[in-house]
Amino acid sequence: MLTMKPNCECCDRDLDPTGDAARICSFECTWCADCADHLGGLCPNCGGTLVERPARDAALLEAFPASSDRAPASHGCP
């Protein structure tokens, strides 16, 4: 199950777990779509490809909540 980090590691923007604005790599480094575009679609942490994070259905969030642990800003925004 995906962790569903609540924020962009670059600009700290809140990311809705039911939305389509988050991008992740295979290690679940998490970026907003705008920052991912500026990064050229590559994760600066591991070099992996950033893809759209699947949304979690709102009805499932009660049983399987998104993480509340905010990801640290690792590189700052480009």
MONOR-V66704 format. One line per field, one symbol per residue. ss: DSSP state (A for helix, B for strand, O for the rest). psi: psi as a letter, one per 30 degrees, with the letter a starting at -180 (. if undefined). A space follows every 10 residues. Layout:
ss=???
psi=???
//
This chain:
ss=OOOOOOBOOO OOOBOOOOOO OBBBOOOOOB BBAAAAAAOO OBOOOOOOBO BBOOOOOAAA OOOOOOOOOO OOOOOOOO
psi=kkeikflkfd fgkkjkffag fkklafggkk lleeeeefgg gkkfefglkk lkkkkkkeff feeillkfjk kkjeflk.
//
